[in-house]
Each structure stands twice: as C-alpha cells, then as structure tokens.
Amino acid sequence: MGSYSVATIVKIKKTQSVKSSTAGESRRYHHVATDNGAGKIIGDSGTVNYATGEFILPVLPDVTESVWNSSESVEAWDTTTGTSTVHSFTSGTVSVFYTKSAAGSADFDVDLPIPAIKIQLITADLDQVIVQGSVCFTAGGHRYVDRAGAIIRDPSPATGSGDSVGTIDYTTGAVIITDTAGGLTDFALVSLLTKYGEWASVSANFRTQLAPLKPEALSITAVTSDGVQITASADGDGDIVGEWISGSVNYNFGTAKMDFGKIVAGDWTPREVDPATIRYNAVSYKYIPLSADILGIDAVRLPSDGRVPIYRAGDLVIIANTADAAPETISNGGTINAGRTRLAWVRLIDDNGDTVSQDKYSLNRAAGTITVPSVTGLAQPLTLRHTVADLRMVSDAQIDGTLTLSRALSFDFPTTGTVVAGCLLHGDRRARVSTTFDQKTWDGTWKDT
C-alpha cells in the first residue's frame, strides 16, 4: 500500500508468534524497523532494493527472557530464583509502508464539514435521567436550553423561541450540537436537574382545563425515551391521529385518551414516552350569558352555552324528505308518478312556477301518483313536488344533536332535502281570543282605550 509520507522511509512492521521451547506457551511479538536510506534494514542483516522494491528480511533470532519463579521449598514469596527461557519463532506477518520515489507534491483545497460536537452532561451509566426543560448552559457567548428533546440557542425572553441547533438524549445525558456557530469555548453548565429511574408511559388520559373544545383544534406532542418528538391532532370526529399517537377526545367535556405506538407488520408496537413531556394545545369555547334586561327573560335557567334543547326523550318528531320529480308534459287524463309511495304532501307546479290548484288533479297517496283530467290552461311541463315522512318518538337526545328513535324508519331518507321537526300534540286543548281592541299609539304601556 502507498502512504503520503514526506520522507523516503521504509518502515517494516513484523508480527511473529513464538513458542517457548520449555513451557510450550505461545506469545506474539511486534518488531518495527525502518530503512537507513542506504538500502539497509534492521542493522545490516536486511536489505531493500529501491529500484525494484524487493526486500530481504532476516529470520529474527530466538528470544531469551528472564522468568522469576518462587522457590518451592520456601513458603514466603520474597525468596526467588531467576531462570532463562528460549523462545523460537514459528510464524510471522510482514506489513510494509512506503513512499514512491517519483511521488511529488501539489497544493489543493478541500472543504470539510464541521463535525457535530458531543457534550456528555451526566455519566451514561448513572441510575438517573435528566428532567426535561431543566438544562441550561453557556458556550461561545451564547445561551443554550433544552426543549422537548431539542437544544435551543439564545431563546427569546418573551416568546422562548430560538434556533434549534442540536438534540439531547435525556436518558444517556448526551447533547449533540450540529450548529456550532461561535464555537463552544468557555463552556459552563448553568442548570441541570436529574431524577432517579427511567419512568416511561405508553398511554395517557387527561382532561383539558376548559371545555367545550372547538373541533379539530386539539394537538398533542410528546417526547419519546430516546429523545424524538412525536405529534398528533384530532379530526372532526374526535379521533386523535398521528404516526405514533392514536386515541380519541370528547369535545364537549374536554376528556381525551391516547396510546403511544403504531401497528408494525400487523402487530401493535408501543413506544415509550416521558410522561413529563406530554403536552396539548386546544381552543375552547366560553359562553357569557346576556343580561336579563337585554334578553327580556330571566337567563338563570338557561344552559351556560345558551343552547336550549328542542328535542327530549319522549317527544314526537317528524322526519320528512321533499324532492321534485322530473318535469313532464302530459295530455288530458295523464298521470305523473312521484317514484315513491305513501306520500304525505304534494304540490303540482306549472312551467311558470305557479302552484296548480288541487281541484285540477286527483292524488293517490298510497301509489304516489297524481292524475290530471284536463290540462287546459296549464303551462307545461308540470313538476310534481312531493314529501314522504315518518312520525316517531324520541327515546334519547344527545347535546351534539344525535337522536335515537323508538322505531326504525320506513323510508330510506337521503341526506339532501331531509329535515327533522318536533311535533306538539294538542289533544283537546284550544285557544281563543275575546274582547279585541286597537291601541293607536304605543308608549310602552298597554291601554284598553
């Protein structure tokens, strides 16, 4: 192999195994030698031909060393005798490093990236970990703090924002600085808090400080045990979705539960996080009741959010859907089919948008058809607007608008054009008006004059 040495020196590194002729033990010896510039290696016993590159190396002589043994006749170790043992070489490996005689020199520029700097804040084998948010140190005229596994340089006193220049492993105590602008001279540790034990969690449950929450306005962040920040957010249905976080949130009560991990190769793989790093960000609604003087009624008994439930368990509701049949041009005695049976309400509309009076057609509600005896005077084509409906009792009503009915619906109601309306059963109750009067001007007081 070639090397970029400034001098023409041949260095010989010879590794040989030897075997003791007396004890039968094997050892390894390393011999290093260089040429003298005149073709000699290892004194005068080895030579090198600079023109051909040929080496002649001698077989190294036997090695004689002194070995100290304790006397078998004396129990004390201070009485010893010296012996000599001869070692014979059995094998060896030669490594050669050299420079070609024709090798020249040249100037060149190489841009080398600044390597990341590792700072070990605590001993890695300590039975304690760093508390997140407790690290602060100064170096090179800058101030560094940790935040959710990241190292922030010169954070703003007002907002806490700054440049992320590295990472920190809270378990091992290692800080990796990738952006060393200004250098890290005069390093000084300002604050550092540790705790015993590596406490971790793979699930979490919590309740937000305020409720109800605005849908799709909840986000979750956490830092894993190996210092990686993971995030997730809630969708309109209250499902918390993220690569390593999944769960659900109740927007009305502000309660949430989540698991940390994901499915890998068909199996759930949990990922441990530091419980102290779990954070949420949410937007909540706050309702301020209006004054009774403004509303005109006492608002004490109204819900705090101002929403009064109009459906309760035991109420009757009508589920209705209104649709238009395609316009048709018919002749005398012609029939228009609504395409649905058991019609609850119909209206026949002419081409001018006017409603055709009921005495000009006959209705078959069960079959869902109308028949027009005479089309004289009608602007065609005619459009049949029809409604189907079910009357049902409410067995449960949720604050989010979900209604549970006592019986199944008899129609397959589409989303478009379908409404739900409350019904009030009057029974034999009536209302009447007596002694009417008119008041010419209004000054805030009723006057029967």
Secondary structure, 3 states (H helix, E strand, C coil): CECCCCCCCCEEEEEEEEEECCCCCEEEEEEEEEECCCCEECCCCEEEECCCCEEECCCCCCEEEEEEEECCCCCCCCCEEEEEEEEEEEEEEEEEEECCCCCCCCCCCCCCCCCCEEEECCCCCCCEEECCCCCEEEECCEEEEEECCEEEECCCCCCCCCEEEEEEECCCCEEEECCCCCCCCCCEEEECCEEECCCCECEEEEECCCCCECCCCCEEEEEECCCCEEEEEECCCCEEECCCEEEEEECCCCEEEEEEEEEECCEEEECCECHHHCEEECCECCCCCCCHHHHCCCCCCCCCCCCCCCCCCCCEEEEEEEEECCCECCCCCEEEECCCCCCCEEEEECCCCCECCHHHCEEECCCCEEEECCCCCCCCCEEEEEEEEEEEEEEEECCCCCEEECCCCCCCCCCCCEEEEEECCCCCCCCCCCCCCCCCCCCCCCCCC
